[in-house]
Amino acid sequence: MDKSDPFGLYRVLDLTPAATMEEIKNAVRYPFFVRSGDASDKSFEEALRLAPQAYDILNDPACKANYDWFARNLPEADGETDWADMFDLRSIVDGPTHCSSCGRVTPLPRYVQISEVTRSFYAYARTTQEEGLLCADCAKTFTRKSALTTLFSGFLSKGGPYKATWSWLKNGQRGHHLKATDERLALHNARAYLERGDVKLAYALARIAAKSRDEDIAGQSAAIMREIEAAGGDYWNYRLPDPWAVPEGERVVYAVLPFAILTAFIAFIYGYAARQNELAFRPVMVKGVSMPVCRELPRNGDILTGQTPGGGDITLRIWNNTSQNAILKIRDGRSGTVMATVFVARQSNYDFEAITDRDYRLQYALGSVLDASCKKIVDPDWEKEFQTADAKSIYVERGRRNIESYQMDYGKDRAGRGITSAEFDKP
């Protein structure tokens, strides 16, 4: 017999002990077994008898937690053991609740869901969720661990800021929980402690559950209180300390942390962009002479001189894979004269359509700063000319276009042959 499911409650509902409350709620209320036709169909008859009880027990967070705790703490036994002959299932699940993590009996547990954001295999943020019946101490440990993991692993991944913010807000109260479930757990424990003679604790728990908006929970809790009062118990002034109370400072941290990090992240991005613009527009020294620079960079694909050459059926697709801006010159393949000068921004691409077949030459210069005319790179780092062999041909069937794709990149042996400044500046 499966020790993680000693009474077969999960098995008869076609579930595993790892099933969530949502999966249990959606489980069928009848056995998944099919009658085999044998004269003695024990499995089917057992499932038919046990399934309604299994559904009721596993849908109650307190009963489910107690059953799972019992499964984790089974006594040693040799061979196959029928635990139903040795233990009363009802007495197990109706007892005081145990924390699913540390195993301690806890009068005020919560069935919580703790989320954590991590970087997935494809670098997109992935939210994972764990749920269970926990005491306040274990919930505090897990939510803090989740917050740190989310901060250092998931926040800066794609989609991470939004998911991390939502995770922190949900975990701010020691995990996401439902008030109605908390009240039902308090009622369960009030009954359990009353049966065990701890009248004072039972009264305090019933008083908490009596405030429920659920009339059934409130009514049963009030009945427990009246029963204790009728027996002479006077515990009206007794208040059970709330172990789930989050210190004000920690509550503020959980509330402010995501927005503070987002604000700092946005400020860093804007500050970095402003710094780059400042550096780009600051006068530069070239061979000891201070030169003014371009105050407003062209947009990607802007034609700086001439016009886009046309008349052909080739599309040129230019990729600037570098961290610097580029000036691209399209020259006539025969005369070498410049037909168009184009600005290609860093980490961008642009398509030039209707180019004459093979009747062109491409030259480019890479640099960080443009001169005051915004048409020339000041002191370029690279000046090269694409060769025909550098192109990657793509044929688009539906659009009926031939695409010649070129990629600007760093490296002496990449993206064309080196040329001199005189060759590049030639009109």
Secondary structure, DSSP 8 states (H G I E B T S, - for coil): --TTSTT-HHHHTT--TT--HHHHHTS-SS--------S--HHHHHHHHHHHHHHHHHTSHHHHHHHHHHHHT----SS---HHHHS-HHHHHTS--B-TTT--B-SS-EEEEEEEEEE-TTSBEEEEEEEEEE-HHHHHHHHHHHHHHIIIIITTSBTHHHHHHHHHHHHTTSSB--HHHHHHHHHHHHHHHHHTT-HHHHHHHHHHHTT-S-HHHHHHHHHHHHHHHHTT---TT-----TT---HHHHHHHHHHHHHHHHHHHHHHHHHHHHHHHHHHS-EEETTEEE-B-SS---TT-EEEE----SSSEEEEEEE-SSSEEEEEEEETTT--EEEEEEE-TTEEEEEEEE-TT-EEEEEEEES-BBTTSSSBSS-SEEEE--GGG-EEEEETTTTEEEEEEEE--STTSSSEE--HHHHH--
